[in-house]
């Protein structure tokens, strides 16, 4: 039994095929493994993540706003799902002239989701556009941090999206330098994968919790457990306090609110 969270799902597909031929069961955890006939895929709804980001950004910009897009790593299947989601919201606005795209049509792809690289990308976009950017679709909180640093150097505060409900992301939302993040409750993911693994070891055909079938290029549809996501911004940050996320993963309110203004969950 292999439970794998591949950084490069396409590359690992080769190794997965070898393992499967030797009788192993393979579960793709968080990121999809391509081309191999794996047994199960456990992740969050990546397209829904992107739609949440795109919907928030559309609601917090106005007609004619100039938007640039900073994607994750092109080798990461999740990054493409996120891109699919937010482009489904933004592309119609671009086509109708309701918003203006700044930068490459599909956005700028960031190797390794690296925040310093995202900062350099943002600096270059600002330079090329003569600071002509009104909002930024950042695919996650880490890159948003780098993007915000680039904006700060130009004395700019713009609507910026994120993902992961990280400590940095939550603090930036409180500060007002980041508009939103997407909460994915990882506490649901490992137990779901464990239940799937147990079922496979016992030879059961039905995967507990499977609610979708996902194509991965192997010629078969993969039984999948796709978990829900939630957009968060200043209006509902208290959700992360109530559900224990702040205490369990962000070090508690004392850590989150250190150096923060007395607003939102830090009142």
N, C-alpha and C positions, 0 to 999 in steps of 0.2 A: 504494500500500500504506500503510495506517495501522495502527500498533500503539498502542493507547490504554489508559491506566490511568485510567478516569473517576472523578472524585470523586463525581459524581452520574450513575449509569448510566442513569437514566430520562431525564434532561435531555439527555444526550449522544446518546441514541437518535435524536433528531430530526436531529442533524447527521450521524450515521452513515448514516441513510437517504439523505440528500442525496449523500453521498460514494459510496455504493453505486450509486445511480442513474447516477452519472457514470463507473461502471466500476471504482471502487476496491474493493480487498479490505480488509476490516477485521478486525483481531484484537483481542479484548478481553483486556487484560493485567491480571491480578490481580483486577479487579472486572468483573462482567458488565455488558454494555451491553444495555439492555432494548429490546424492540419491533422492533429492526432485524435484518434477515437477515444477520448478520455471518458471517464465514467460519470463525472459530475462537475458542475461549475457553481461556486458559491461566491456571490458578490452583491454589490448594491446596484441599483438601477442607474447606470451611468448616463443614459440619455435623459433621465429625469433630473439628474444633477445639473446637466447642461441647460435643460429647459428652465430650471429654477433660476440659474444665473442669468440667462438671457432675458427671462421675464422680468426679473428685478431691475436689470439695467434698462430695459425698455421703459419701465414705469418711472424710472428716476432720471430720464433724459427727455429732452423735448425735440420737436421737429427741427431737423437740420443739425442736430448734435453730431459731432465728429467722434466716432468710436474706433478704438484700436483693440486688437485681440491678441492676447499672449497665451498660446497653447502650452500643454505639457510636452513630454517627449514623444516624438513620432514613432518610436519603437514600442510604446506602451499602448496596448489595445484600449485601455480605459480612457486615455487622452483622446482617442478618436471618437469614443462614445460621447464624451463630454462635448467635444466639438460638434458632433452631429446634433446634440440637444440644443446648444445655444445658437447654432447657425439656423436651426429650424425656426427660431424666433426672430433672429436678427436679419437673415437674408431677405425675407419679404419686406422689411422696413428699408433695407438698402435699395432693393429693386424699385420700390415706389418713391424713392427719394425722400423718405421721411427721416432717415438717418444717413450719415455719410461715413463710409468705411475709410480708415486711414491705415495704410500698410498693405501687406499681401492679402489676396482675396480670402484665403482660408485661415488667415492669421499667421503669427510668427511662432514657429515651433521651437521649444526650448530643451536642448539635450539634458537628460537627467533631471528635469524639473528644477534645475539649479537656480536658486534665488539671485546670486551675483550675476549669472548670465542673463536672467530676466531683467535685472537692473540695467545692464549694458544695452540690452535690446530696447528697453524703454527710452534710455538716453538717446539712442540712435534715431528712434521714431520721433522723439521730440525735436531733435536737431533737424531731421529731414522735413518735418512739417512746420518748422519755426514755432514750436509749442502749440500748434493748431490741433489739439486733442481735447475733447470735452469729457470723455469717460473711457474706462479701461475694463475690458472683459479679461480678468485674470483667472486661469483655470484652478488655482489653489491658493491657500493662505501664504505658503512659503514664498512663492513667486510674487504675490501681492506685496509682501514686505519689501522686496527688492524694487518693485515698481513704485511703491510709495516713497522710497528713498530717492529715486530718480525725480519724482514729482516735487518732493520737498526741496531738492536742490534748485528747482526753478520757481520756488514759492507757489506751487500749485497744489490745491486740494480738490480732487475730482472723485466722482463715483467710481469705486473699484470693487470688483467682486472677488470672491475667494471660495474655498472649500476646505473642509475637515474640522471646523470648529476648534482650531488649535488655540493654544494660549496666546500666541502672537496675533492670530486673527481676531479673537474675541477682544483683546486689548485694543487693537486698531479700530474695531467697531465702536468701542466705548469712546475712544479718542476722536472718532469721526473721520479718520483718514481712510478707512475701509468701510464700504457700505453694508456688505453682507457676506455670509459664508454659507456653506451647506453642511448640515449636520448629518453624519452617518454613524449610527450607533454600533461601533465595533464590538460592543458587548454581546450583540446578537450573532455575530459572524462565526466566531470560533465554536460555540455550541452547535450551530447549524452544521458546520463542517464535521464536527465530531459525530453527530447523529448520522450523517450521510456515510461517513467512514465505517461506523459500526454496522450499518445496514449492508454495506458492500462486503465486509468481512464475513458476515453471516450468510451471504449469498442471496440476499433479498433483491428482488427485481425493482421494487418501488422505493424511491428515495424519499424519506420523510421530509416534508417541507417543500418539496419541489413544486414550483408554481409557474414554470416556463420551460421552453425548449429553445436552445440557442444554437445557431449554426456557427461552426468554427472552421469551415473549410475541409472537414474530414470526410464529408459525404454522409454524415449522420447528424441528427439533432441531439444536442447534449442536454440531458435532464438538468435543470438549473434551479437554484434557490436564489431568487432575486429579492433583496431586502429593500425596505423603503428608505427615503431620504426626506429631509426637512430643511427648507430655507430659513435662515435666522438673520435678523438684523436687530437694531436697537429696540424695535417694538416687541420682540419676543425672546430676548436673551434670557429672561427669567426662566424659560423652559429648561435651560441647561443647568440651572440651580435646582429646580424642582426634581428633575430626573436623575440627579446625582452626578452628572457629567463633570461639573466644575470641581466637586469634591474629589471624585475618583481619578480624574485624568489631568486636571489643570492645577492641582495643588491647593484647591479651596479658594474661597472668596478673598482671603487675606493675600494670597499670592496674586490672584487675578487683579485685585484692586490696588496693588502697591504702585504708587506714583500716578494713579489714574484720577481724573476729575470725579467729583461726587455727583455722578449721574448714572442713569440706567441701573444695572445691578450693583453699582458701587455707591449708592446713596447712603 
